[in-house]
Amino acid sequence: MALRVLIVDDNELTLELVSKILELDGYEVDVAYNASDAMNLIRSNIHDLLILDVMMPDMNGYDLCKILRQPPFTIIVPILILTAEGSDQDTVHALDCGANDLLTKPFKIDDLRKHVKDLIKD
């Protein structure tokens, strides 16, 4: 059975790119354009990894990450934050919110693959 990844990003191009890369690597991929859609998918599916964009219209990725780490969710699934900001402060903030890792956009395909593989450890 293939591992399942949820990608949450309001940028359709980013969703398509990340989805295609992961699908080519054998992952099943769900996509959400905002935090509300993501919450619905998380309630109805089991995921092995969540990839959250920071800048989204309804709720940013940091806040979504915090919510997912608290009851009633308290998920233990690894979370990778995608952001256009890649300072040390952004990394610390992502980790403080409960993320496992942070990847800066634009990213290299090999870097995305490495982060995903390291977090899922299939």
C-alpha distance (Angstrom), angle and dihedral (degrees) to the residues before:
residue distance angle dihedral
M1 . . .
A2 3.79 . .
L3 3.77 121.0 .
R4 3.81 114.2 -109.7
V5 3.81 126.0 -132.1
L6 3.80 128.3 -171.6
I7 3.80 116.1 -151.9
V8 3.81 117.2 -164.6
D9 3.80 115.8 -168.3
D10 3.79 134.3 131.5
N11 3.81 91.1 -145.6
E12 3.80 108.8 91.2
L13 3.81 93.3 -159.7
T14 3.81 91.7 55.1
L15 3.81 90.9 46.9
E16 3.80 91.5 51.2
L17 3.80 93.9 46.2
V18 3.81 96.7 47.3
S19 3.82 91.9 41.5
K20 3.80 93.7 52.3
I21 3.80 93.1 47.0
L22 3.81 92.4 50.7
E23 3.81 94.1 42.2
L24 3.82 89.5 52.6
D25 3.80 87.0 52.8
G26 3.81 90.3 54.7
Y27 3.81 101.8 -100.8
E28 3.78 124.8 135.8
V29 3.80 107.5 -125.7
D30 3.79 132.3 -154.5
V31 3.79 119.5 -173.3
A32 3.79 133.3 -156.7
Y33 3.79 127.9 -176.2
N34 3.79 95.2 -153.8
A35 3.79 144.0 12.2
S36 3.82 94.3 -94.8
D37 3.81 92.6 56.7
A38 3.80 89.3 44.3
M39 3.81 92.0 54.3
N40 3.82 90.3 52.3
L41 3.80 91.7 50.6
I42 3.81 92.1 46.5
R43 3.81 90.7 52.1
S44 3.80 92.4 51.5
N45 3.83 103.6 36.5
I46 3.77 140.7 43.8
H47 3.80 113.3 -124.3
D48 3.79 130.4 -169.0
L49 3.81 93.8 -156.3
L50 3.80 137.9 13.7
I51 3.80 120.8 -151.7
L52 3.81 111.4 -164.2
D53 3.78 127.8 -170.3
V54 3.79 114.0 -143.4
M55 3.81 101.2 -140.9
M56 3.80 110.9 58.5
P57 3.80 130.9 146.0
D58 3.80 102.5 -116.9
M59 3.80 102.9 30.9
N60 3.79 132.2 -7.1
G61 3.78 122.2 -114.2
Y62 3.80 93.4 -109.9
D63 3.81 92.4 57.2
L64 3.81 91.7 44.7
C65 3.79 89.5 51.2
K66 3.83 91.2 51.6
I67 3.81 91.4 50.4
L68 3.81 92.4 49.3
R69 3.80 91.4 52.8
Q70 3.84 93.4 53.2
P71 3.82 131.6 69.3
P72 2.97 132.5 -50.1
F73 3.82 87.6 32.2
T74 3.81 104.4 29.2
I75 3.78 89.2 162.5
I76 3.77 119.3 -174.9
V77 3.80 94.6 -160.7
P78 3.81 112.5 124.4
I79 3.81 114.7 -100.2
L80 3.81 124.4 -152.4
I81 3.80 116.2 -165.3
L82 3.81 118.1 -148.1
T83 3.78 115.6 -157.0
A84 3.77 141.3 162.2
E85 3.80 86.9 -141.3
G86 3.78 113.1 74.4
S87 3.77 107.2 172.1
D88 3.79 123.2 135.4
Q89 3.81 87.2 -107.8
D90 3.83 90.3 57.1
T91 3.79 90.5 51.2
V92 3.80 91.9 50.1
H93 3.81 90.6 47.3
A94 3.82 91.4 50.6
L95 3.79 91.8 50.4
D96 3.82 91.4 45.7
C97 3.80 88.7 54.8
G98 3.80 90.7 54.9
A99 3.79 101.8 -95.9
N100 3.78 118.8 143.3
D101 3.79 96.1 -147.9
L102 3.80 145.1 -5.0
L103 3.81 130.0 -136.6
T104 3.79 121.8 -167.4
K105 3.81 122.2 -135.1
P106 2.91 128.2 -98.8
F107 3.78 90.7 46.9
K108 3.77 135.1 176.5
I109 3.80 115.1 -111.1
D110 3.81 91.3 -124.6
D111 3.82 90.1 52.9
L112 3.81 91.2 52.9
R113 3.81 90.7 48.8
K114 3.81 91.6 49.4
H115 3.82 93.7 49.1
V116 3.81 91.6 48.1
K117 3.79 93.9 46.7
D118 3.81 92.6 46.5
L119 3.81 92.0 50.3
I120 3.80 97.5 44.5
K121 3.81 97.3 36.3
D122 3.78 92.6 -162.9
